[in-house]
Amino acid sequence: MSRFVLIPGAGGAAWFWHRVVPELQVRGHEAVAVELPGADESAGLPEYADEVVAAIGDHEDVVVVAQSMGGFTAPMACARTSVGLLVLVNAMVPLPGETPGEWWGNTGSEAARLTAAEAGGYPTEFDLDTYFLHDVPDDVAAAGAAHEGPEADVAFGQPCAVERWPDVPTRVIAATGDRFFPVEFQRRVAHDRLGVDADEVPGGHLAALSYPVELVDRLLKYLD
């Protein structure tokens, strides 16, 4: 039995993982989704890492899973405690010392998004329905409205405060239908920054909401 510690993206809502947690539990694992103070201008990446470290505690056989902007928090937490595996899901993969605000330009994410939109025939102008909710079931998307929250600006200016990537086996999962971080873009960033190949799952940027079973299937393959 492993303990999965699940980090949400911008906004910090643990609810994002609410379809993944029971799927992991029914398969015999522990799972805890971390609630982050995303809207709090007095908190940022260091405080997010504190919350993750507290969720890890002194448990053994821990798998940390980070979504989107959670990719900045994950290495900071993993550098401070014992973790068996780190998995990044449609995540921002930071360089040591890089801020989330710098990441967009450094990786060329906006150009990749626009290129994919033009090739895919969907609008280049960003909106939540097109880029985040296009494959999420209507009832799940409606329920999520109560859990939406802003991400305070403070975190975007704070560095990923590690000297090097933590000495933890790291895997990258990219959803094939992600319109925000297109799969080809994610493959390139994973290769360039971590030297790993991205594994694919179905779904868009919020694959944990649209394809939770398939995402858990992929996560558990890493434990074989």
N, C-alpha and C positions, 0 to 999 in steps of 0.2 A: 504494500500500500504506500503510495506517495502522497505528499501534501502539495497541492497546487495552490500557489499564491498568485492571484490574477489582478493585474494592474490595468485600470481603464485609461483611456486617452484623455484629450482635452475636456475639461468640465469635471472630470474626476468621479463620475457616477458609477458606483459598484453595480448598480442595476444593469449596466451594459452586459454583464456576465451571467444574468439570471437564467438564461437557457443552457449555459454551459455547466454551471455548478451542479445542478441535479443530475446531469448526464454523467459527469465524473463520479458523483457519489454512487449512482446506481451500478457503476462498474467497479465499485470497491475502493475508491480513493477519497481522501479528504480534499475539500476545496473551499477556499475563502477568497471572496472578492473584496478588494481594499477600496474603501471610500476615501477619496482625496479632497482636500479643501480647495478645489479648483477656482472657486469664485472669490477666495479670500486674498486681498491684495497684500496682506501681512504674511502670507505663506507662499512658498514656491518650491523649487526642486529639492532643496535640503529637507524641508518639512515633508514633502511627498516620500522621499527616501526613508525618513524616520517612520512613517506609517507602514511602509512595506517591511522594514526590518522588524518592527513590532509584530507584524503578522507572521513572519518567519519564525520568530522566537528561537527556542532551542530545539525545534523539530529537526529530525533527520530526514533524508531522502526528499528534499524540497525541490519542486519545479516552479520557477518563476516564469510567468507568461505575461507579456506586455503588449498592449495594443496601441498603435498610432503614437501619440505624443508620450505615452508611457515608456517608449523606448529610451527616453532621456533619464527617467527615474530608475529604470531597471539596473543599469550598470553601476549606478551610484549605490544602490542598496546591496547588490551582489558583492561589491568590493568590501563591504563591511561585515559580512556574515558568511556562513557556510551554506552553499547552494549546490545541488547536484547537477542542475540543468537550467539554462536560460533559453526561452523561446520568444522570439519577436514575431508578432502577427500584424501584418500590414503596418509595420512600425517605422518610425523615424529612427534611423541608425546613426547615432552621433559619433563624432570624433572626440577624443579627450579635450576638454576645454571649450568645445563648441557650444554655442547657445542655440535654443530652438529658433530664435529669430534669424540667426545666421544660416541655419541648416537649409532653408528653402533655396536661397541663392547658391550656396555652395554645392548643392546636389543637382540643381537644375530641375527641381520638381515641377515648377509652374510650366516650363516649356514642355515637359513630358506630359503633363495633364492636358494641355491644349492640343498637342499632337495627337494624343489618343482620342480626344473628343472629335477632332476633325475626321480621323480615320473611322471612328465608330458611328458617326452621324448623330451625335447628341450634342446639346448646347455647350458652347465653350464658357458661357457665363455661369459662374458657380451658384448653385442653390442646393438646399438640403435634399430635396426630393430627387434631383438628378444625380447627385454625387454620393449621397449617403443612404437614402431610403429606397432606391429604385428596385431592390430585390428583397426588402424586408416585408414580411407579411403585414397587411394593413392593421390587424388588431395589435400586433407587437409595436408597430410604429405609433399607433394612437396611444398606447399605454406609456410609451417612452416620453411623451410630451411632459408628463408630470415630473420627470427626472432630469430634464434638460437644464443645464446651467452654463453660464459663461466661464471662460478661462481667463483669469486675471492676467493683465499684461506683465506683471512682475516676473512670472516664470519664463517668459520668452526672452528676457534679457539675462538670464542666469546660466552659467556654464554647466556642462556635464562635468562635475568636479571629480574626475578620476585622472590619474597620471597615465594610465593605459587601460585597455579593455580588461576586465577582470578575468582571472584564470578559471573560467567556468565554461564547460562545453556549451556552445551557443548554436542554436538552429534558427533559421528564418523561414517563416511561412508567408506566402503571398497568395492572395485570392485572385483567381483568374479574371473576375469581373470587377475588380477594384477600379473605379473611375477617378478616384482622388489620387492614389498612388498606383499608377498603372503597373501591371505585372512585369513588363519589360524593364521599367524603371527600377522596380524593387530588385529584380535580378542583378542589375548593374551595380546598385548601391551595395547589396550584400556581398557581391564579389569584390568590389573595389575596397570596401571598408573592413570587411571581416574575412575575406578569402573563402567564403562558403557559397554553396549553391542554394538558392531558394527552393523550398518545396511548395507545391501548389495545392490549393483546396478550392472548391467552388465558392462562389459568393462575391459580394462587393466589399467595400471598405469595412462594413459592419458585419462581417461574416459570422461572428458569434451570435448575432441575432437572426441571420437568415439561414445559415447552415450549421447549427450547433453540433449536430451529430457527426457530420463529416469533419468538422474541426477537431472534435474530441478524438475521432478515429485517428487523425493525423498525430495529435499530441501523444496518444498512447503507443503509437508505433515507435516513438523514440525511447520507450521504456523496454522494448523487446530485447 
